[in-house]
């Protein structure tokens, strides 16, 4: 990638977002790390600054005014990675409509908002990558999260068709079980038990996902759009998803 390419990664202070920022830097992008945690995103950008040009931005992705102000401050983007999201465990009969509304408000709607703001400023060859989840195939104990990530898949395909005339590709990456802080904070998680379900015998890492995102962000991936790539070590090939 050329150093003139600018990439914006949301939820970039930790986990998959931070790993993605690192890989895009290594590919030659100027990377804009955005996160609602100001101190964490500043630390992340400082940590990466030795590998290239990394800039920190405070952003609550649900705040349209903040999103618009950030996009307008940035040079024309080549890559937008919609990674920011939330998760919690809640059994079906405990869920309320408000739980669904909140999950969509964070996990789904901001992907549209940022893409709508960024796309007019993207040159031909722009890349938008949305973070979905293997949970979109179905899972227990968090139907509201499953629904929000299923919506990401549909949104990705719709945006791919809408933005194709502009030469912008839109794809999604669906991680399986990835060892992140979000996973470790789950109240229903037994990491050893989860490992036994993985065909490759291990859980995923943020780098496993970030490498796939970097591939889709590359100019060479210009004939791939509207696709969903599962990064789950083969877990989706059979059995009930844990």
C-alpha positions, 0 to 999 in steps of 0.5 A, a space after each residue: 500500500 502507498 503511504 498516501 493511503 489513510 485508514 480509519 479504524 474504530 474501536 482501535 484502542 485494544 483487541 482486534 481494532 489495535 491489531 488491525 491498526 498495526 497491520 495497516 501501518 505495516 502495509 504502509 497506511 497512515 492509520 487513524 485510531 478512533 475509540 471512545 476511551 481517550 487515554 487508551 487510544 492515545 496509548 495505542 497510537 503512541 505504541 504504534 508510532 514507531 511502526 508508521 504514522 498513527 494518530 489517535 482520535 476520540 470518537 463515540 461511534 453513536 454520536 453522529 456529530 462527532 463522527 461527522 466532525 472527525 471525517 471532515 477533519 481527515 484527509 480523504 480516506 482509502 480504508 474504513 474499518 468499522 470495528 467498534 462494538 459491544 457485547 453482553 450475555 443475556 438469556 432470551 427471557 431476560 431480554 427487552 426491546 431496549 436491549 435490542 435497540 441499544 445493541 443495534 445503536 452501537 453495533 450496526 447503525 454507526 457502520 452505516 453512519 460512518 460509511 455514508 459520511 466517508 464514501 463521498 470522500 473516498 477515491 475510486 478503490 476505497 475499502 470499507 470492512 465491517 466487523 460481523 461475527 460468527 454468532 450471526 449463524 446463531 448462538 445461545 444467550 445473546 440473541 440481541 447481539 446475534 441479531 445486530 451482527 446478522 444485520 451487519 451482514 445484510 448491511 454489508 451486502 446492500 452497501 456493496 451494491 450501493 457503492 460499487 458505482 463509486 469503485 468502493 468495495 464493502 466486505 465483512 469479516 466474521 470472527 469466531 472465538 478470539 482471545 480478547 478482553 471482551 471474550 475473557 469478560 464474558 460470564 459464560 466463558 470457559 476457554 479450555 472448553 471452547 478450545 476443545 471445540 476448535 478444529 484447529 485446536 486453538 482459539 483465534 487471536 486478534 492478529 488472525 482477524 487483522 490479517 484478513 482485514 488487511 487483505 481486504 483493505 489492500 488495493 489488490 483485493 479490488 474484485 472482492 465485494 459484498 462478501 463475508 469471510 469467516 475467521 473461526 478456525 473451521 468451527 462453523 463447519 459443523 455442530 451447534 455454535 457455542 
